[in-house]
């Protein structure tokens, strides 16, 4: 499945994760809908976590972007790639919605990270658990909202 995806050009990476699901109840979600459901409105607890993270990383020169919409670097009918690179690390995120086949659609979010130096490795080690919790929550929430 990864062979035909935009994200493949950003490999190899030091870190990769992927959250995926199959939609059968309401089997058509556009990649733009997935993006908007995940990144347009955050719960307060996530906003607090972002605020704390931004305070912690600012002295290290890590770029802070207020909107993922400004970070879209590639898009086609099935996939959106967002990403950024700074002196410490680069990351790319793929939001993917397959075509519907037999009333089933596969959707996923994949994150890849490349460390540029030891500070990038330390930074990502510090936020890794929060990344997994937040991305998993936002992905599951998007699927749930779509299915209702």
Number of C-alpha atoms within 10 A of each C-alpha: 5 7 8 7 15 17 22 11 8 15 13 11 14 11 15 15 11 15 15 17 14 14 20 14 12 13 18 20 21 17 22 18 14 24 20 14 19 20 15 10 11 13 8 9 10 16 12 12 13 15 11 11 15 15 11 12 13 11 8 12 10 18 14 13 11 9 10 14 13 10 15 16 12 13 16 12 12 18 25 23 21 20 19 17 15 13 14 20 19 17 18 22 23 26 25 28 26 19 17 14 9 8 12 16 19 18 24 18 22 17 22 20 24 21 21 15 11 11 15 20 17 13 17 19 11 12 11 12 10 16 13 14 11 15 17 16 13 19 22 16 14 18 20 12 11 17 14 7
